[in-house]
């Protein structure tokens, strides 16, 4: 997966253009219930979803996203700019200086110009702040919130649901790659803030 993503990064750089809407589709991916295709527009308020074995890469304004299989995200926008990860996994990169919020069943994640990977499950949310800053707030205990600042995946966390012995727990780095982050940043005319020769696969 990492090698293919690196080839796509090189292709995007060679093109020298910023992407808009759907960049890549694999399998059954949909925008507002309609089968996604390359170049289809994705805008705030849309619902993007994937079936088993599917994946979609898309751009909204200056933010870029990779939605994994069996996932659904409600795309944010407007003054609140809240992205709701209903189920599944989302890797995303955001324009620096713009505050955004990601919500799952059991967490609120406040970000600003951050690369972040999130997996949403009923009992917990996995969050890797790949680089940048994020405020991690458990829905069942907002007082246990933590702010993390990272440069290269240093502080992944599990945010737990009510009944867990602690609401935020250290976690390993899981299920996303630096090549994927590099691809997303390239689609919106940016680059990752770490040495590209130090790419890691997790």
N, C-alpha and C positions, 0 to 999 in steps of 0.2 A: 504493500500500500504506500509506503514512504517513497519508494523509487518512482512510482507512477506520479505521485504528487509533485516530486521535484521536476519531472519532465513538464508537467502542466505549468509550474512556476516559470520555467524557462520560456515556454510558449507565450505566456501572458506578458512577460517582460519584453520579448521580441516584438509583440504586437504594439506595445507602447500606448495602450488605450485603457481607460477605466471601464470596468464592466458595469452593467445595469441589469437587474432582474436575475433570472435563472441562468447560471453559468454551466452547470453540469447536472445531468440526471442519470441515475441508475435504478432500474426497477420501477416499481409503482410508487411514484411521488406525485403529490397533488397540491395545487394552490386553490383554495376555496372549493375543493372537491373536484376540480377539473384537472385532468392529466397534465403534468408539467412538461414543458418543452423548453429547450434552450432559447433564451431571449425573451421569454414570457415575463411580463412586468410583475414585480412583487412590491406591495406598498403597505404603509401602516394600516392596521386593521384587518389585513389578510390572515388566513389560517393556512399554514404549510404543514403537510403531513406525509408520512412515509409508511409503506407496508413492510412485510418481512423481506429482508435482504436488500432493501432499497436504500438510497442515499440521494441527497440533493444539496448542491452548493448554490447559494444565491446572494445577491447584494441588494441592500435597501439603503439608499442615499450613500453615505460613506462608511457604512457598516457591512461586514460580510459574515456569512454563516455557512456551516456545514451541519446538516441535520441527518443523524444516523437512522438506522432501520427502526420501525415500530415506534415512531416518535411523532409528536405534534407540538407546534409552537404557534401561539397567537402573536403576530408581529406588532410591536409597539409603535408609538408615534404620538405626536401632539405634545402638549405641555408635560404630561406625566411620563411619556416614553417608557411604558412598562411592557416587557416581553414576558409572556406567560408560557412556561414550559409545562404543558399539560401532562406529558409522559415522554419517556425516552431520553435521548442524549443530544446535546447541542454544543458544538464548538463555535465560538464567535469572537470577532475582533471589532473594536469600536473606535470611532473618531476621537482623538485626544481632545480633552477639554469639555466634552459633552457628557453630562450625567445621564445614565440610563439605569433602569431597574429590571432585574430578572426575578420572576416569581415562580416557585414550584409549590407543590402541595404543602411543604413544611418549611419553606425558607424564603426570605427576601434577600436579594444580593444587589447591593448598590455599587455601581461601577462608574469609572471615568477614564476613558481612553485605555481600556484594558483588553487583554486577551484572556478569555476564560472558557473552561470546559465544564459542563454541568450534566450530570445524570440524575434524573428524577425518578424516585421510587416511593411507594406509599409510606415506608418506614423511615426513609432518610433521603437526603440529597447529597450527592457527591459534587464538590466544587474544587477545581484546580484553578487558582489565579495564576495563569501561565506567566504573565508579567503585568505590572501596573499595580493598582490599588483596588481593593474590594472590601465592602462592609458586609459581613455575613451575619444575618439576623434570623435566629430560629423563630418560626411562626408561633410555637408554643411557649416560648420564653424569650421575648425580645431583650430582656435585661442581660442575657448571656451573650449579646452580640460581640463580635470581634472584628477589628479592622486588620487586614493583612496587606503587606506591601512586598512584592516579589520582582525579581528580574528574570528568573528562569525556573519556574515550577517549584519553588522552595517550600511552599506551605499549603499543600492540598489538605482539604478538610471534609469530614462527614458532618452534616448538620442533621441532627436527629429529631424524631418526633417525640411527642409527650410520652413519658414513661421510661425513657432511656436514662441510665445513671448519670450521664452528662450530655449536654446539648450540642457541644462541638468537640469533635475528636480528630486527632491527626490521622491522615490517610496516606497511602502510597500514590504515586503518579500512575494513572490508569488510562488506557484506551484512546490516546490521542498522540499525535506526532508533531515535531517541530516543522516537518515538511508541510503538513496540513496548515499549520499556522502561517507559514511563509506564503503558501498559495493564497490564503484569504487576504493577507495584507497586500499582496501584489495586485489583487483584483481591484483594490481601492487606492492604488498608487502609493502604498507605503511599504516599509520593510520591517521585519521583526527586529527588536532592540537587543539582539544578542548575536554573537559571531555565527554566521551561517555555516562555518566549518565545524561547529559544535552541535549540529543537529542530533537530536536523540529520538528514538522510537520507544514508546511505552506500551 
